[in-house]
Amino acid sequence: MASALVSRAIAGGLRSIRPSIRPSREATRFCGHFAKETLLPLLRYASHLLLVLGFLIPPNKAPYVRAHGLSFVPPSFGFARYNVTASSSMRLSTSAIHSVPHNEPVVSAEWLHANLKEPDVKVLDASWYMPDEQRNPLQEYQVAHIPGALFFDVDGISDRTTNLPHMLPSEEAFAAAVSALGIYNKDGVIVYDGKGIFSAARVWVLDGGLPQWRASGYDVESSASGDAILKASAASEAIEKVYQGQPVGPSTFEAKLQPHLLWTLEQVKQNIDLQTHQHIDARSKARFDGVAPEPRKGIRGGHVPGSKCIPFAQMLDSSQTLLPPSELRKRFEQEGISLDSPVVTSCGTGVTACILALGLHRLGKTDVAVYDGSWTEWGSHSDTPVAATQVASA
């Protein structure tokens, strides 16, 4: 969840790309654990980057970054959860065929291809897969990735003080990891993953991810440079050093946590009675109802009392790209979700919750909170209330 949440909960200072492709002073925040509106509030992992990229915050405005200042929607991406300080202009190619509206959380493969060589555009592969999928995201990155993209380790860039998977790291740790990747607050960050939109929903997300990039006929690199691999490793090592109290290299990225975009177990408990927020669960209906076992051992089946289920896949079309606003609105309205009331999202580990946040962001709802611990935390506690049609055996 760290990468997604970082993408949403920590804002550091990414700049948004405006329709005119001119300098922007407004950073956007997003879902994933880094709420940012800037480049791609990192969603699920590319969405959660909040993946650790999660939520960026507009300067001089109440922060909505998911975690640390980039807009990865992952994620747990974490840029979105951190404050972003918009700085000087991001002079993107005027030859870009498609400009990016400042309120759009995704960019097209065509747009990215036209702007890929811009020095202030950084691309991150925030791929992450469920344990039972038997897929190695780093190995797949080495086999094929968008030219110039760096690997963002969702599990590696995470909180070292908890046993929960890919939780959002501290501001200092996130800043150290992002600095090790060579990212500055002035950069625009685009996050993608190997599924389409799954773990990259934590910053500005590449709509359709790597599959859509390849389907568009654009080249991929089939091998990673030694420098790229070293940077990916250095980011995880920087996180480890911070938690061990060891010195790290110079920082190029400043992150500031946006706590209102990052919910804890206690806040979810209180919300059961207070009902200040509509709680949406992104897991499958079978897991939500407790009729299918959780993928992690020792986790009870069911859902948080009072929450509603909108599986993250309902935010995407058959090509794994984000649905248009009209269709997204229908999905939420069908489940009785009011876009005028506060929302908190959750899933299994805070990754796909960022995809829901991404969908809501496209509808103009940019203050969606993500429960970082999600069901893996809630379902592992013996004292948390659980609702289910039938509790599945662990």
N, C-alpha and C positions, 0 to 999 in steps of 0.2 A: 504494500500500500504506500510505502514510502515514496516511490517515484510518482505515483499518481497524486498523492497528497502534496508532495512538494510542489508539483506543478500547480497546485491550487492553493495551498496554504501558506507558502512562503513567497513573499514577493521581494524581489531584489532590485529590479530595474530594467526590465526588457522594454523595448519600445514597440508601439503598435504600428501596423502598416495601414495607412489610410488609403481610401479609394484613389486618391490622386497620386499615390506613390510618393508623397512628399513627407518631409519630416513630421513626426507626430510626437506630441508631448503627452499623449494619453496611453497608459499601459493598460492592457486589458487583462482581466483575471479569468481564471477558468477553473474547471473542476479537476479532479484528479487529485491531489492533495496540494496543489499549488493553484490557488485561485487567481488566475490572471486573465486579463482580457487582451493582453498584448498579442503575442504571436500565436499562441495556441494554448489556452489554459490547459496544458497537458491533461488529456482525459484518460480514460481507463488506464492505461499505463503509458501509453503514448498519451492515453487519457488519464492515467494515474501518475505518470512521470512526475502523475501524480502521480503517472505515472507518477517521481519526486519533483516534478516540475510544477505542479498544480495550479496555483492561482496568483496572478499578478494584480497589482492594485493601481488604479489611476492616481497619478500624483495629485496632491492637494485634495484628495477625496477619500471617503471612508474606504479602506482596503477590502478587496474581495479576493485577494489571492489565496489560493488554497493552502499554500504553505510557505514556500520560500522565495518567490520572486520571479520565477519563469512561468510561462504558461504551458506547461506540459500537461496534460490530463491524464497525472498518471499520477495511478499510477498509481503502485502508488507513485505517480510522478509528483514532483513537489514544487515546481515553480509557482504554480497558481496559489499556493497557500502562503506565499511570501510576498511581501510588499515589493513593488517595482517602482523604481524612480526613473521616470522617462527622462532621457538625456538627449543631447544633440540629435540632429536628424539622421534618419536611416535612409540614405539615398539609394533607393532601389531602382533597378533598371526601368527607364521610361519606355523600353520596348516591350515590357510585360503586357501581354494581351489582356489578361484579367487582373484588374486591381482588386484589392481586398478591403471590403468595407470594415470600418473600425470595430463594428459589433459582430463580425463574423468569426466564429471560433475555428473554422476550418479553411484550408486553402486547397486548390485543385492541383493535380499533378502537372497540368499545363502551366499554372502560375509558378510553381516551384521550379520547373524546368527552365522557365524564362529568367528566373532570378537566382538560380543556383550558384552562380559564380560571383555574386555580390559579396564583398568582404565582410559585411556585417550580418549576413544571413548564415546561421549555424543550423545544421541538420543533425538530429539525434535519432538513432535506432533504439527505441525503448521496448523492444519485443520481450515478452514474458509469457510463459505458458503454464497451464495447470499441471500439477505434479504427475497426474495420470496420463498426460499426453506424451511423455517420454521424448520431449523435444528440447534441444539445447540452443537457446537464443544466441549465445556468443558464437557457437560453431556455425549457425545459419548466417549470422552477420558476416563471418569470414568467407562464406561461400558466395553470398550475394547481398549487396547493399547499395543504396543510392550513392553515387559518387560524392566523396568528401564527407559522408556521414560518419559520426562518431557513435560508438556503442555506449548506451546509458544502462548501466547494470541496476535494474530495479531492486534486486535483492541485496546487492552490494552497497548501494547508496541508501542506507536505511538506519534506523535507530538501533544501536547496539545494547541498549539497556533493557530490552524486552525480548521475550521469546516469541512474540507475535510476528508473523511474516511481514517483511517490507513495510514497516511502520515509518512514518515521517521522522527524519532526523532533526536534530537541533538546528537553529539558525547557523551557528558557527560551523557545524559539521557539513551542512548542505552547501554553505558558501565555499568551504574548503574543497569539496568534491567538484563543484561546478567550476571553480577556479582551476583545478587540476585538468579539467577538460578543455581549458583555454577559452572559456566563455566569459564575456564581459557584460555589465549591466546595459551597455549600449547596443548589444546584439539583439537581433530578432531570431527567435528560436522556433524551428519547425520540428515537430516530433511525429514519428510514425512507428508502426509495428508490422510484424510479419503476417498478421491476420486480416488487416483492413483497418478496423477501429476496435481495438480490444484493450491493449495496455497503454495506448499512446494518448489517451484523452486527458492528458495533464498539461497542455500548453497550446500553441497554435498547432492544430493537428492536420496532417496531410490526409485529406478525405480519401478513404479507400486504402490508405497505407501502401506498403510495397506491392501488393497484388495489383492495385490500380495503376501504380507507376509503371509496372511491367506491361500491363494490358494496354497502356497508352503508347507502347513501343519505345520507351526511353531506356537508355543504357543503365546497367548496373555494374558495379565493380565486383569482380569475382575473387578478390583477395584483399586483405586488409594490410596496410602498411605497418611496419614495426612501430611507427610513432602512434598510430591509431590504437593499437593494442596496448601500448605502454600507457596512453592516456586513460584508457578504460580501467586498467589496473591501478593507475595512480589515483583515480577518483575514489575507489574503494579503500585504498591504503590511507588516503587522506582522512576519510571518515574514521577509520580505525584509530589513527593517531590522535584525532581530536578527543575521542572517547577515552583514550588512555592517558590523556593529558600531555601528550608529546607535541613538540612544535611542528608546524607544517609550513609549507612554502608560502610565498607572498600571495595575497588574495586579490583577485581581479573582479570578484563578484560580492556584492553586499546583499544580505538577505534579512528580512524582518518578518517574523511570524505574524500571521493574521488569525488570531485565535478564534474569532467568531465563525470562521469557515471550517474549523476543525473540531468536531464534537468528540466527547469522551463517553465512556460507559455511563457515568453518573448523569450526564446531561440527557442521555437517551432514557434512563430510568425516570428522571423527573418529567420528561415529556409524555410518558405514559399517562400520568395524572393531569398534568397541566395542559397538554395538547396545544402548545404554542406553535408547533411546527407539524406539517404533514410529513409523515415518515414513509419514504418509498424504498422498497427492497428490490434490487436489480437481479436477484438470483432467479433460477427457474421456478415455475409454479410448483413443481413437484417437491423441490427442496423447501420452498416457502411453506407448503402445506405439511411438511414433515413426512411425506410418503416416499421420499427418496433419501437415501443416506447421504450425509455430508462427505465430501472427498477427503477430508482430514479426519483421522482417527480421534475418538474421544469427544467429538462435538455432537451435541444433541440436535435433533431435527426440529423444524418448526420456524417460528418467526416472532419478532417483538410484538407484543399485544398492541393493537391499534394501527399497525403498519399496513401498507398496501403493496401489492406486488405488480411491478412492471418490469419484466425481464429485459435486460439491456439490449437483447437482439431486436426488440420492437422499435428501437431508435434507428435501426439500419435497414437498408434495402438489400436485395439479393447480392449486390456487388460489395457489400460491407461499407457502403458510404452512408453518411448521415442523411436522414430523410429531410425533405423540404419542410419549412415551418408549418404549412397547412396540415401535413400528415402527422408531424410531431404533436401538434396541438390536439389532434383527434385522439392520439394515444393516451395523452394525459387526461383529457376530458372524459374519455370512456371509463377511466378508473376513478372519476370523481375528484381529480386533483384541481384545485383552484390556483391559477397562476397569480392571483392577487394575494395569496397567503404564503407565509414562510414555508420552506421545504428543507428537509434533511434527507440525504440518501445514504444507503448502505448496500452491502452485497456480502460476499464471502470474506474478502480481506481488504476491502476498500479500493479495489481496482475498477471493476465494472460499474461501481457506484458513480464513478467519474463520467461514465458514458451518459448516464441519466442527467448528470449536471451539465454535460456538454449539450445535450438536447434542449434542456431548459435555457441554457445560455443563448442558444440560437433563437429562442423565443423571447429574448430580452430579459430573462430572469437571471441576473448575474450575482445574486447573493445566496446561492444554494450552498448549504453546509454539507460536509461529508463526515460520516462516522468512521474514523480511521480503523478502529479495531474490528468493526463490522461483526458478522456472525461468528467468525472464528473466535473472537473474544467473548461475545455474548453467550454463545452456545457452550463454551467451555466452563462457564461459571455455574455452580450448582444452585446459587441463590438468585439467579435472574429469572424472571417470569417468562414462560414460553407458551405461545399459542400454536396449536397445530390440529389438523383434522385427524392425524394419526402420527404419533411419534415414531420415527424410524429408528431401528437399532443402529448403534454406532459401528 
